[in-house]
Structures are given as C-alpha cells and as structure tokens.
C-alpha cells in the first residue's frame, strides 16, 4: 500500500469512491452532480491545489482504493491560505483495512502549517467519527438540519483539528 499525490488520471476513480461515500452520508446526491461534472471538479481541485493544500490517493496492488484532500476553506482572501477543509473517502470493499487512518494522518501532516482544518461528517457515520477522534480531532458542533438540503433528517457534525499542537 502506498500514498501519493492524486493525478488527473485518478479523477474518474475518485468520483466512483466519492459517490459511494456521499451516497451513504446524504439522503440523495443532487441530480445536477453528474459524474462528468464531478470529474471536472476533482481535476480542477488537483490542478489548483498548492501546498499545504492537495489531494492524495492510497493505492493497493496498483488500484486507487481511497483518497483524501485538504482544500482551501474560506472565501475571505486574508484567511483563505490558513484554513482548510478535509475530505476522506475509502472505497467500500477496502474499508476496515487502516486506509482511513493512514490517509487521515497523511492529510494532517500535509496541513500542519494551517491554522485550522475542518471536516463535515454525517452524524450517522459512526466509523468516521470514531476514526477522527482516534486521530486527535475534536468535535466542535453540529450544523442545524434544513429540510431543503440533500440528506435532510441526518445531522452533520462539524469537527476540527488544530493543525499545530
């Protein structure tokens, strides 16, 4: 198993993995998010990301089986370079093999110069919440539920980790 920076050629596999995870986290993936749009989104994020931001994949036997990213989080140009949003997804058939912990630690190391890294996790995703706690993340709140949002009826936990300890 190895981790490496994601490449544009990984985007279609990343989309497949993301759709598996998003499908479990929200009641429905919005219909305007086609695989084509998602592939463009991930390729764009890979192209634009500069350290400490980035996207990484875990490979097992040459197959991309998980990915993580730390992307800029903030629309304020003064603070945007200092805050990140993390995402982590593991393909269903590769779960419970330590990939989540490996990639969580990888993204934390990559983002160590940031002030804050936040993650949004569905309250029902007990495995991810347990993983983040194990890796030192702290739950700081809960977003209110909105009936119009995809996944309405499922709470969204807001977790964060100070990048510097």
N, C-alpha and C positions, 0 to 999 in steps of 0.2 A: 504494500500500500504506500502511495506517495501523494504528497500535495504539491500543487504547482499553481502558478497564476493562470487564470482562465484565458482561453484564446477564443477568437471569433468562431472558430470551427466547433467549439463546445456549446454554442448557444442553443442549438436545437435540443441537445440532450438536457441542458439546464432547464429549458422550458418544460420538458416532459417531467422532470423531477419536481419543478416548482408547481406544476398543475396537480401532481399527486398530493403534495403538502397543502396547497391552497384549498384543494377540494375537501380536505378534512377540517381545515381551520375556519372556513366560512361556508355559509349555507349554500351559496352558489357563486361561481366565478362569473363576474359580469360578462354578458354576451358580447360586448364590444371588444373584449380582450381575446382576439384570435391568436392562434399560435404564431402567425406571421407577425402581428404587432408585438407580441411578447418577445419573439426572437430579435426583432429590431431594437426593442427596449434594452434587452440584455447586451446585445452587441454595442449599442451606444454607450451604456454604462461602462463596459470594459474599455472602450476606446478613450473615454473621457477621464477615467479614474487615474489619479496621480497619487503616489504615496503621501500620506498613510492610507489613502482610500484604495480599494481594489476589490477584485473578485478572484476567488481561488476554488479549485476543484480537488477532490480526492479521487484517485484512480486505484482500482483494484484489477489486476490482470489486464491492464490496458483499457478498461472501461470506466468512464466517468460515472461514479456512483453517488456523489454528494457534492454540494457546493456551498460556499459561504461568501458573504460580501460585507464590506463596510463602505457605505456610500455617504456622501455629504448629507447632513440633515439640518436644514435651516435655510430660510430664504433671506436672512439678514447677511449682507455681504461682509459685515465686520466680524461675525461669529461663525460663518459657514465653514471656514477652514479648520475649526476647532471641535466641531461636533459631528458625530457620525451615527448612522442607523445601521444596525446589523441585521443580516438575514442569514438563515441557515436551513438547508433542506437536504434530507437524505432520501434516496430512492427507497421505496417501500421494502424491496427484497434485501436491502443492505442494512436495515435498521438493527439496532442492538448488537453492533459489532465494534463500537467505540469510535465510529466515524464522527458522530456529533461532538463528542468531547475533543477529539483531535482537531477538528475544524474550529470549534469554539476557542480553544487555546491558541490556535494559529491566528485567528482574526483578532484576538485580544493582544497578542504580541505585535501584530502589524499596526494596530491602532493605539499603541502605547503612548504616542505623543499627543493624542487628542484629549480634550478636557472631559468629554462625556461620549459614551456610546450607548444608544438606547436600542431596545428591541421591543417589538409588539408581538405578543403571544396570546393565542386564544386561551381563555380560561380552561377550556376543556382539554387542552393539550398538556396533560399532566406530565408526560415524559419530558417534554421540552422545558417545562418549569423546573422539574427536578434536575435536569442537566444544567440549566443556568445557575441554579443555587449551588450545585456541586462545584461549578467553575467560578464561584465568587460573585455572581450577580446579585443585586438586591432589588426586590420588588418595591416599587415606589408608588404604585397607584393602579387605578382601574379606570378605563375610559367609560363614560356613560353609554348605555345602549341606545341606538337610534333605530327606529322601525324601518327607515328607508335604506339603511346600509345593507350590503350583502352580508349575510351571516347574522342578521338581526336575531336577537334572542340568545346570542352567545357573547359572553363578556370578553373584553380584551384587556389583558394585563399589560401594564407598562412596567418594564424592568429596565434597569440601567446599571452600568458598572463604571465607576470612576476609572478612567484609563490609567491614571497614575495612582499608585497606592502609597 
